[in-house]
Amino acid sequence: MSARPKLGFIGLGAMGRPMALNLMKAGYAMTVYARRAQALEPLVAAGARTAANPAEVARAADVVFSLVTASADSEAVALGAEGLIEGARADSVVIDMATISPLATRRIAQALAARGIEHIDAPVSGGPAGAQGATLSIMAGGKPHVFEQVKPLLACLGKTILHMGDHGAGQITKACNQLALTVTAQAVAEALSLARSCGLDPARVHEALMGGVAASRVLELFGKRMVSRDFGSGIDARLYHKDLGIVLELAQEAGLPLPAGAVVKQQINALMGAGEGTADFSVLIRALERAAGQTIG
């Protein structure tokens, strides 16, 4: 790979768009593809070239980043008709930054390897704010020498960048992250609901908890949104439902019970059934309030 590789980026949503822009700000030439034309506009305005499909992105790039929603989407982008596998050169690299099944990750890596194409799974944590500020936590799986090759690119996107093991190891690490995040968010929702039910001001209780051992980034971020009833920004609750599906699938394969994770997935089921799947995950508190017959807004 050249010292200044040409890049491609597929998936320009709330996370992918600022990440691609940060790579361009670092001076890398960029070719982009998205299903929605309007998603391309900020990248085109910044100087990116557009492509008609993933294969065309791969033909123009030494390294292609992919950040789509689900395992099936990643497989279609990489291996489907007009997918990356049809355009990528041998020794080019595909970096999948979506949160998907480790099993799907390994299938993709194996199929690409048969064509001489390298693969890194590198899911992220940090949300849209981390994507915009280039402060993401990036957990990667794949060949160590390929990881070292692309690490300077990942450094344009995040602050904590760790190689976790072979293909799929990044996805397993992200699954652990999502399990800890969602279970903690459920605890925060329960604590603030209990405070309100006992006649206390949830904002004051949140402030008190942030000064003690219970303090965490989840309490800070999601707790603040629960207190302010700000459910309109952030990451959709439905995406955490997808992530917990991956978590519980891994647990089943390992023969490991995850009772707290299973409970939170059921809470998200309730949110989606109430039509709140596209609200920020902090809306989790509403599932508790509905169960208690409370209407708070």
Sequence and secondary structure as in RCSB ss.txt:
>XXXX:A:sequence
MSARPKLGFIGLGAMGRPMALNLMKAGYAMTVYARRAQALEPLVAAGARTAANPAEVARAADVVFSLVTASADSE
AVALGAEGLIEGARADSVVIDMATISPLATRRIAQALAARGIEHIDAPVSGGPAGAQGATLSIMAGGKPHVFEQV
KPLLACLGKTILHMGDHGAGQITKACNQLALTVTAQAVAEALSLARSCGLDPARVHEALMGGVAASRVLELFGKR
MVSRDFGSGIDARLYHKDLGIVLELAQEAGLPLPAGAVVKQQINALMGAGEGTADFSVLIRALERAAGQTIG
>XXXX:A:secstr
  SS  EEEE  STTHHHHHHHHHHTT  EEEE SSHHHHHHHHHTT EE SSHHHHHHH SEEEE  SSHHHHH
HHHHSTT GGGT  TT EEEE S   HHHHHHHHHHHHTTT EEEE  EESHHHHHHHT EEEEEES HHHHHHH
HHHHTTTEEEEEEEESTTHHHHHHHHHHHHHHHHHHHHHHHHHHHHHTT  HHHHHHHHHTSTT  HHHHHHHHH
HHHT  SSSSBHHHHHHHHHHHHHHHHHHT   HHHHHHHHHHHHHHHTT TTSBGGGHHHHHHHHTT    
